[in-house]
């Protein structure tokens, strides 16, 4: 069932909100990073849908700038797992936080 429909004028799409939308909470995730494994490929920062990750100013033992969670974006991860899936060095993983 459809509660309401509204038009997204930027793309011309019709977005619909389900009736029981409030019953399904948005998932939250916690990002875990192994800085010594990171080789600064930036795949995770480029493919994160909520732009939660950024390159840090610190340097690991190999001379790379590992990624970190942006300040103020700690609660923005939706546990999609894109960062851990795309990381070629297994330097990052996500755990879902139960609410």
N, C-alpha and C positions, 0 to 999 in steps of 0.2 A: 504494500500500500504506500501511497505517496502522501506525505504530509504537506509539502509545498514544493513548488518548482520556481527556480529563478534563472534568469539568463545571464551567463557570463559574457558581457559585451566585448571583452578583449578577443575571445576566440569564437564567439557565436554559439557556444555549446549550452545545452540546457542541463543544469545540475539539479539532481533531485535528492531530497533528504528523506531517508526512511522514517516511518512512524516511530519505531522504537530505537532511534539513534542513540539516545542517552544511556541505554542499557549496555552498550558495547563500548567500554572504555578504550581510549587510545593506548596502545602498548608503549611501554617505556623500556629503554635499554641502558645498560652501563657498558661503556667501552673500556677495554683493557688493552694496553699497548706495551709491547716489549721494545723499548727504545734501541737496544743493541742489535736487534734484528732488522730494524728499519733501514732501507737503503734509498730513501727519499724519492721513490718513483712517482709519488703524488697521485696514484690511482685512487686511493681511498678519499683524498680530499676532493678530487674531481667528480667522483661518482656518488658522494654522500648526498641524499636527497634533501636533507635539512641543513647542509653546510655546517656540520657540527665540528669538523676537524680542520686544523690548520698546521702549517709547518712551524716548528718551534725554533727558538733562537739558540738552544743548546746544541751541542755537537756530541755524537756518540763516538766510540773508540775507532770507528772506521772513517770518521770525518764527515758523516752525513748529519743533516738536521732532521731528526725524527718528528713524526706528527704528534700533535697533542689536541686535547679537547679545547675549543675556544672558551674563553671566559664568558660566562653568562649563558652558554649553550649546554651546560651540563645536563639539563632536563629535557633537551630537545631530541635526543636519540629515540627513535621509534622501533629499535631492534629489528631493522629490516635485514641486517646481515650482509649488506652489499660490501662494506669495507673488508670484512673477513673473507668473503668469497673472492674478491678481486686482488687481494694482497698476495703477490708472488712469493713473499718471504715468510709468511705466517707470523707477521709481527703484530697482528691486531685480531682481537676477537670480541664478540658482544655477548653479554648475558642478559636475558630478559628479567626485568625487575617486576615482581608481583606486587600488585597494589592492594 
